[in-house]
């Protein structure tokens, strides 16, 4: 499709059928990073430290953003508030799992150290 006078399709025309819009993916990653910033207020017991927490937050945001409410990348550009809310459960779940695993590893290390003392 050719748009007279434009190098690219104007935004007001929107996406063509079957054309994915990566803006929602960008929003998911930014929400994951925003929630990750709150981890500095917690004791550093994340498995892998803050870098591990960062990776878990971004991965959780991408997974839940993609899967919720229906699998796929939404075609809306710009994305709505819903696209900004769906990554939050995945981000929090991934951070919780990583934190609990880090605490478990600490307890295991202390128990193992106590046995050999």
Long-range contacts (C-beta under 8 A, 24 or more apart in sequence): 11-77, 14-77, 15-75, 15-77, 19-75, 20-73, 20-75, 21-73, 21-74, 21-75, 21-76, 21-77, 21-79, 22-73, 23-77, 23-78, 23-79, 24-65, 24-73, 24-74, 24-76, 24-79, 24-83, 25-62, 25-65, 25-73, 27-65, 27-79, 27-83, 27-84, 27-87, 28-61, 28-62, 28-65, 28-66, 28-83, 28-86, 28-87, 29-58, 29-61, 29-62, 31-61, 31-65, 31-84, 31-87, 31-88, 31-91, 32-57, 32-58, 32-59, 32-60, 32-61, 32-62, 32-87, 32-91, 33-57, 33-58, 35-61, 35-88, 35-91, 35-92, 35-95, 36-91, 36-95, 39-95, 42-99, 45-99, 45-102, 45-103, 45-106, 46-95, 46-98, 46-99, 46-102, 47-98, 47-99, 47-101, 47-102, 47-105, 48-98, 48-102, 52-98, 52-102, 53-95, 53-98, 53-99, 56-94, 56-95, 56-97, 56-98, 57-91, 57-94, 57-95, 59-94, 60-87, 60-90, 60-91, 60-92, 60-93, 60-94, 60-95, 61-87, 61-88, 61-90, 61-91, 62-87, 62-90, 63-90, 63-94, 64-88, 64-89, 64-90, 64-91, 64-93, 65-90
